[in-house]
Every structure is written in C-alpha cells, then in structure tokens.
Amino acid sequence: MSEAACDVAIIGGGPAGSAMAVALRDLAPFLSVVMLERTGYDTHRPGEALSPDIRTPLSRLGVWSSFLRDGHLASRGTSSCWSRAEPRVQDMRMSPWGSAWNLDRARFDERLSLEAARQGARVLRLTTLLDAEPLAAEGYRLHLSQRKAGALTLRARFVVDATGWKATFAMSQGARRRIRDRCFTVHGAFQLRPGESFPTDALVEACPEGWWHSARLPADRVAVTLVGDGDSLHGLRWATPERWMALLEQAPVTLARVAVCDFAGEPLVAAPVLVGELDRMHGARWLAVGDAAHTHDPLSAQGIFSALDSALLAAEALEQYMRGEEAALRAYEETLHLRFDAHLRKRSETYREEQRWPDAPFWKNRHAAFPSLTPVAGQHSAPTPAGLAT
C-alpha cells in the first residue's frame, strides 16, 4: 500500500472543495494540496439557477472567462407565483453584475476541478475516504479507496471537509448538525420540442404541497422540481411519475411553461433538503466548508454562491492559521454562524409571506416554525423568492 503526503487534503471535489483548492493555491502556493473526489464528474448533477452576483467569486477564483465560454444559459432572472396566482418577474438583466444564469452543473463542477489542477493541486478522482486516523500534531492519516489504484493512504497536516450536507469527516470528529428544517425535492427532466421556445427566466410557483421550480438548461433540457416535506408529499413514489405528474397538473403556470416540452421518460430523482449548520465548523487541524458547514434553503438559490464564498473565507483563514494565527479558524466559524442566522431570518420572512394555504401540511409546518413572525393583515414585505438548486 502506497502512502503519499500533503499539507492540506480536501475531501470533496464539488464547488466548495474545488474553490478551496484554487484559492488556497493562490494565497499559499507553498502549501501542497490534494483534493479527493469520489466521482469522475460523469454522474448526474442537478442544474442550478445562479444570481448575477456569482460573477464576484468566480472572478476572484480566476474562472469567470472560462465560465462564459462553457455554454451556460444566460437568464433574465426569476419569476415567482408566491402569495399570488399571477407570476411576478424579478428581472436581473440590469444588474451591475450582468445576467443571471441557468447552470450546466456537471460542466461547472468539472471546470472548477480542472482549474484546481491547473493551479497545482493534485486532484484524485474516483477516490473515497474510508477512515481517518488522527496523528496528533502531525494531522491525519487518511485511508482511501481509489477505483483504479485500490487502497492507498494519505498523510495530511490539515483536512478540509467539503463532503456536502453529510459532512462525513466533521461528523467523524464529533461535530453534529443542528437541523432547522427537513424537506425533500423530487426532480423530473423534460425535453424542449424542436422549434419551440422556453422562457429564459426560472419560475418558482407555490402550491399546497410546497413549491415548484422550473428552468431551462443547456441542450434544450428543462428541469422541473417539486419541493415538499414528509407530510405534504406522504405516499409519493418517484419510481413511477404518475402522481408527481398529477400534482404538476395542479400548478397552472408551471404546467403552461412545460406544454412545449415532452417528459424525458427518465426516473424521477429524489433528494433530501436539510436546512442546518454544524455545531462545530472546525476542530483539531480540520475545518468544514460549503454545505458541509451549513446548508441553505434552496428557495434562496444561494447554494453555490455560499459554497464559493465560504471557500474563499476558509482559504484565507487556513492560510493565516498555517502562519501561526490560531484565532483565524474561530473567526471563520463565527462569520459563517452570523451569515446562517441572517439566512434564517430572511427565510422566515419569505415563507410567512405565502398565506394562501395555512392549513396545508407544508405551510402549516413552515409557519409553526416561526410562531413569533406571523404577519399582520396587509403586511407584505418579504423578498421575492430567488429560485432553487434544481
């Protein structure tokens, strides 16, 4: 069994992990970085609606020009049927950052990983963490399984957990996730018919069961997703699409948009949605970044932006820590806790804005979570929903 060594091992090659690798190599090129990704970037990855301000972190990472060349679809923004039956458009084309974007997620993730490799990080695809052995002040010995090379070990002075909401490494070190809400998404794919057109804006449409999101993706694909919870979607089976399609027929604005499409016939994809944060985002020679640190409600459409932003913050904190500034990791964690609290406040305002189905399980559950925030009659100050990581 071979053993390699590095200064920093990043577990997870999604947006947060790759951005961390890129930023760290830029800030501290003297540090050796290895990034572990369990896939070959060839598996299904849902698309995502991005707001125009994504340009800021992508520019800081030096990948904005390549992002523009990769064929993601420019969008005018998001329309929403929220607290009303008619769609309301949040047109972002006049934003100082330019247009919004409907993302080809697989292409985006791989682009960031290629940039990490170009910056000098070693990227190990098809590699899974099996176990982590603490080595006191020397860091960790990571026991890995690589699909082609078999078992190997990696000694790392510091570990970054970028494994998404499961926070695999952080949880193994005793961190626990404080869950504020549990939902799940059921995603279906449609294909735009030749010669037909589809709006460039994403659409959020509230319904008794939760809310729908639809957006056009590259290759004339259209992603349609229903977000609900265990009560509102009880009994829904995604092995067959009939009930999901029946619920879609009760969402008139979304249904009208997909009238120019054919259902792709692919299996529905269900995924959990946990809104929460780790009680500890760093520990002895490790920290968590992106969704591993905290997960936002997909209604905010800030998942990728938050992942990139936290990676940039984490890279700065880790570079300072490696230079002997012990308080840098604590300051990083405090910043993320404050940002997550701000997200929860905005989220509560948005959900309490929708009052059309107060007795429906999904909305009753959301409103019960914010009993002190019940709006007074006639008060409608919540922001327009931004969209979903579809």
Helices and strands as residue ranges (DSSP letters): E 3-11, H 15-27, E 33-36, E 48-50, G 52-54, H 55-60, H 64-69, E 73-75, E 77-81, E 88-91, E 100-103, H 105-118, E 122-124, E 127-134, G 136-138, E 140-146, E 150-161, G 164-166, H 168-172, E 177-192, E 202-207, E 210-217, E 221-228, H 242-248, H 252-257, G 258-260, E 261-263, E 269-278, E 282-283, E 286-288, G 290-292, E 294-295, H 303-322, H 328-353, H 361-368, G 371-373
